[in-house]
Amino acid sequence: MEYFINYELFNIDFMVACMQFVNIVVHSVEDMNYRVHLQYEFTALGLDGYLEKLRLTESEELQVQISAYLDNVFDVAALMEDSETKTAALERVQDLEDDLGRALDRVAETEREFMYKLAELESELARVRSECDEMQQKARQTDEEVSTLRKVLKQREEESRIMQKCQQEIQQKMPSAEAPQAPPIPPPPPPAALTPPPPIAPPCPPPPPPSNVRNVGRASPFIPSPPPPIAGQMQAPDGAMTIKRKVQTKYKLPTLNWVALKPNQ
């Protein structure tokens, strides 16, 4: 680096070869930490300040090597800032993932509650529909019964009008003047004024004995005649009517002339 920076005679080929050697040494290392260490060593030797002076050179080959070195330089401060930013971003991502997980859990719980509530509402809807169908069926039955009762009532009213019409026709055909009422019957006489019962007839004489002339030559058994009945207990002969007291009513009902209805009335 001493000959590269403090040269006695400027030789462009030597300068290009030196820059190419530095690029190969620094940028061919795979370990980033070692690469940063080499970069730091060249920076401590004053390479960065000297390259800033050489950027204005007119040699195109030297400018290419200088640009290659400066473009591949690791800015440790920027990397540290990026690392801190990345760490904060990762923490933020972790927090967001945790929040997202909790939100997904809440969404899943809400979905379960929604499905449970939906099942309850569907069962309630089915029950309400069943009750509605039953109520509609009962309403139809009630309407049919009401219609039947109205028909029966209308028929009864028609029959009642026909009966009233028939009664009016019957009343029109009946005579307007009623039969004159008979005079009131006088009250019956007291029991003392009644006629006495007829006298009891005397008992009949016993029949005569059989004639001996007709029964000559044959013996006949003797049949005694029955004893006469006791007075007052004689039986009435056949065909006789018993005498009963006639009951006289005080009022007499009016006589109505009823006319039988014809089949077509």
PLY file of the C-alpha trace (Angstrom):
ply
format ascii 1.0
element vertex 265
property float x
property float y
property float z
element edge 264
property int vertex1
property int vertex2
end_header
0.00 0.00 0.00
2.98 2.29 0.54
4.05 1.99 -3.12
0.40 2.28 -4.23
-0.29 5.47 -2.33
3.15 7.14 -2.26
4.41 6.43 -5.75
7.53 8.08 -7.26
6.35 7.64 -10.84
2.71 7.31 -11.76
2.15 4.13 -13.76
-1.44 3.42 -14.75
-0.93 -0.29 -15.26
0.57 -0.65 -11.79
-2.37 1.25 -10.28
-4.96 -0.95 -12.06
-3.15 -4.12 -11.00
-3.07 -2.97 -7.39
-6.80 -2.18 -7.35
-7.61 -5.50 -8.99
-5.52 -7.30 -6.33
-7.37 -5.46 -3.53
-10.77 -6.38 -5.04
-9.80 -10.02 -5.29
-8.46 -10.17 -1.74
-11.43 -8.41 -0.14
-14.41 -9.56 -2.21
-13.48 -13.19 -2.77
-13.95 -14.07 0.90
-17.20 -15.93 1.70
-17.20 -15.15 5.42
-18.84 -11.79 5.81
-17.19 -11.04 9.14
-13.71 -11.69 7.75
-14.60 -9.63 4.70
-15.59 -6.71 6.90
-12.32 -7.19 8.85
-10.24 -6.95 5.66
-12.22 -3.95 4.56
-11.53 -2.32 7.91
-7.79 -3.02 7.60
-7.60 -1.35 4.18
-9.63 1.57 5.51
-7.14 1.93 8.39
-4.29 2.07 5.84
-5.96 5.07 4.16
-7.31 3.30 1.06
-10.77 4.91 1.18
-9.44 8.48 1.22
-6.95 7.77 -1.56
-9.67 6.20 -3.76
-11.79 9.32 -3.42
-8.89 11.27 -4.93
-8.42 8.76 -7.77
-12.12 8.85 -8.82
-11.33 11.91 -10.94
-8.67 10.11 -12.97
-9.09 9.82 -16.69
-8.14 6.14 -16.85
-11.21 4.08 -17.58
-9.72 0.81 -16.36
-8.77 2.34 -13.02
-12.23 3.87 -12.61
-13.80 0.44 -13.21
-11.69 -1.18 -10.48
-12.33 1.69 -8.06
-16.10 1.52 -8.69
-16.06 -2.26 -8.19
-14.37 -1.88 -4.81
-16.61 0.95 -3.59
-19.82 -0.75 -4.77
-19.01 -3.93 -2.86
-18.03 -2.21 0.36
-20.12 -3.20 3.40
-21.45 -0.23 5.36
-21.39 -1.64 8.88
-23.44 1.24 10.34
-26.13 0.81 7.70
-26.06 -2.93 8.25
-26.44 -2.43 12.00
-29.32 -0.05 11.43
-30.90 -2.49 9.02
-30.39 -5.28 11.54
-32.04 -3.28 14.29
-34.86 -2.35 11.93
-35.21 -5.98 10.91
-35.25 -7.09 14.54
-37.93 -4.55 15.36
-39.82 -5.61 12.26
-39.57 -9.26 13.27
-40.82 -8.43 16.74
-43.65 -6.47 15.20
-44.40 -9.39 12.90
-44.43 -11.73 15.89
-46.81 -9.42 17.74
-49.01 -9.18 14.68
-48.99 -12.95 14.31
-50.00 -13.29 17.96
-52.76 -10.75 17.46
-53.81 -12.55 14.30
-53.90 -15.87 16.16
-56.05 -14.38 18.91
-58.28 -12.75 16.30
-58.63 -16.09 14.50
-59.51 -17.75 17.80
-62.16 -15.11 18.44
-63.47 -15.53 14.91
-63.64 -19.31 15.37
-65.44 -18.87 18.70
-67.80 -16.39 17.09
-68.45 -18.82 14.24
-69.19 -21.62 16.72
-71.57 -19.37 18.64
-73.13 -18.26 15.37
-73.61 -21.85 14.22
-75.11 -22.80 17.60
-77.41 -19.79 17.50
-78.29 -20.57 13.89
-79.20 -24.14 14.84
-81.39 -22.84 17.67
-83.06 -20.36 15.34
-83.63 -23.06 12.72
-85.22 -25.35 15.31
-87.32 -22.44 16.59
-88.30 -21.60 13.03
-89.31 -25.22 12.40
-91.39 -25.22 15.59
-93.04 -21.92 14.66
-93.78 -23.21 11.17
-95.29 -26.38 12.64
-97.45 -24.31 15.00
-98.40 -22.04 12.10
-99.43 -25.05 10.02
-101.48 -26.39 12.93
-103.12 -22.99 13.42
-103.89 -22.76 9.71
-105.36 -26.26 9.76
-107.46 -25.37 12.80
-108.51 -22.14 11.11
-109.58 -24.08 8.01
-111.52 -26.54 10.17
-113.11 -23.64 12.04
-114.04 -21.95 8.77
-115.56 -25.19 7.51
-117.52 -25.61 10.75
-118.68 -21.98 10.62
-119.72 -22.43 6.99
-121.60 -25.62 7.87
-123.29 -23.93 10.84
-124.27 -21.01 8.64
-125.78 -23.37 6.10
-127.67 -25.20 8.85
-128.80 -21.89 10.36
-129.94 -20.67 6.96
-131.82 -23.92 6.42
-133.44 -23.64 9.86
-134.40 -20.03 9.16
-135.91 -21.10 5.83
-137.83 -23.87 7.58
-138.95 -21.40 10.26
-140.20 -18.98 7.59
-142.05 -21.82 5.88
-143.62 -22.84 9.20
-144.63 -19.25 9.94
-146.10 -18.93 6.48
-148.05 -22.15 6.96
-149.31 -20.97 10.34
-150.40 -17.67 8.82
-152.24 -19.51 6.05
-153.90 -21.75 8.64
-154.92 -18.75 10.73
-156.31 -17.05 7.63
-158.36 -20.14 6.76
-159.73 -20.41 10.31
-163.12 -18.62 10.95
-162.68 -15.18 12.39
-165.57 -15.48 14.83
-165.27 -18.00 17.59
-168.21 -20.12 18.74
-170.35 -18.47 21.45
-169.54 -19.64 24.86
-172.17 -21.69 26.65
-173.66 -20.25 29.79
-171.98 -21.34 32.97
-173.30 -24.55 34.47
-174.83 -24.14 37.88
-172.92 -25.74 40.70
-173.90 -29.27 41.65
-176.43 -29.70 44.48
-175.24 -30.73 47.91
-174.96 -34.42 48.72
-178.16 -34.33 50.77
-180.21 -33.33 47.75
-179.11 -36.27 45.66
-181.75 -38.87 44.83
-181.59 -41.96 46.99
-180.39 -45.17 45.36
-183.06 -47.56 44.10
-184.33 -50.19 46.57
-182.70 -53.56 46.58
-184.79 -56.19 44.83
-185.93 -59.17 46.97
-184.06 -62.41 46.46
-185.39 -64.74 43.81
-187.14 -67.94 45.00
-185.22 -71.19 44.67
-185.96 -73.27 41.58
-188.62 -75.99 41.93
-187.51 -79.58 42.39
-187.34 -81.73 39.29
-190.51 -83.48 38.19
-190.88 -87.09 39.30
-192.85 -87.93 36.21
-190.02 -87.22 33.80
-187.41 -88.95 35.93
-189.32 -92.17 36.48
-187.19 -95.26 36.23
-183.81 -93.48 36.64
-182.21 -92.19 39.73
-180.66 -88.70 39.61
-178.34 -87.29 42.16
-179.65 -84.52 44.33
-178.05 -81.16 43.55
-178.70 -78.60 46.25
-179.45 -75.06 45.14
-177.00 -72.28 46.03
-177.85 -70.13 49.01
-179.38 -66.75 48.33
-176.93 -63.83 48.27
-176.63 -61.47 51.17
-178.66 -58.36 51.02
-176.71 -55.43 49.55
-174.11 -57.66 47.88
-176.05 -58.86 44.90
-174.16 -58.81 41.60
-175.61 -56.88 38.73
-176.84 -58.98 35.82
-174.83 -59.11 32.61
-175.33 -56.08 30.41
-176.44 -53.87 33.28
-174.79 -50.37 33.54
-173.67 -48.95 36.83
-174.86 -45.51 37.77
-172.01 -42.96 38.26
-172.24 -39.37 39.33
-171.76 -36.90 36.49
-169.13 -34.25 37.11
-170.11 -30.83 35.85
-167.26 -28.45 34.80
-167.40 -24.82 35.70
-165.85 -23.43 32.47
-166.07 -24.74 28.95
-163.24 -24.44 26.45
-163.99 -22.78 23.09
-164.55 -25.01 20.11
-162.07 -24.63 17.23
-162.63 -25.85 13.71
-159.33 -27.48 12.73
-158.68 -28.27 9.10
-156.21 -30.98 8.16
-153.28 -29.86 5.97
-152.94 -31.26 2.50
-149.74 -33.08 1.48
-148.64 -30.21 -0.79
-149.00 -27.56 1.95
0 1
1 2
2 3
3 4
4 5
5 6
6 7
7 8
8 9
9 10
10 11
11 12
12 13
13 14
14 15
15 16
16 17
17 18
18 19
19 20
20 21
21 22
22 23
23 24
24 25
25 26
26 27
27 28
28 29
29 30
30 31
31 32
32 33
33 34
34 35
35 36
36 37
37 38
38 39
39 40
40 41
41 42
42 43
43 44
44 45
45 46
46 47
47 48
48 49
49 50
50 51
51 52
52 53
53 54
54 55
55 56
56 57
57 58
58 59
59 60
60 61
61 62
62 63
63 64
64 65
65 66
66 67
67 68
68 69
69 70
70 71
71 72
72 73
73 74
74 75
75 76
76 77
77 78
78 79
79 80
80 81
81 82
82 83
83 84
84 85
85 86
86 87
87 88
88 89
89 90
90 91
91 92
92 93
93 94
94 95
95 96
96 97
97 98
98 99
99 100
100 101
101 102
102 103
103 104
104 105
105 106
106 107
107 108
108 109
109 110
110 111
111 112
112 113
113 114
114 115
115 116
116 117
117 118
118 119
119 120
120 121
121 122
122 123
123 124
124 125
125 126
126 127
127 128
128 129
129 130
130 131
131 132
132 133
133 134
134 135
135 136
136 137
137 138
138 139
139 140
140 141
141 142
142 143
143 144
144 145
145 146
146 147
147 148
148 149
149 150
150 151
151 152
152 153
153 154
154 155
155 156
156 157
157 158
158 159
159 160
160 161
161 162
162 163
163 164
164 165
165 166
166 167
167 168
168 169
169 170
170 171
171 172
172 173
173 174
174 175
175 176
176 177
177 178
178 179
179 180
180 181
181 182
182 183
183 184
184 185
185 186
186 187
187 188
188 189
189 190
190 191
191 192
192 193
193 194
194 195
195 196
196 197
197 198
198 199
199 200
200 201
201 202
202 203
203 204
204 205
205 206
206 207
207 208
208 209
209 210
210 211
211 212
212 213
213 214
214 215
215 216
216 217
217 218
218 219
219 220
220 221
221 222
222 223
223 224
224 225
225 226
226 227
227 228
228 229
229 230
230 231
231 232
232 233
233 234
234 235
235 236
236 237
237 238
238 239
239 240
240 241
241 242
242 243
243 244
244 245
245 246
246 247
247 248
248 249
249 250
250 251
251 252
252 253
253 254
254 255
255 256
256 257
257 258
258 259
259 260
260 261
261 262
262 263
263 264
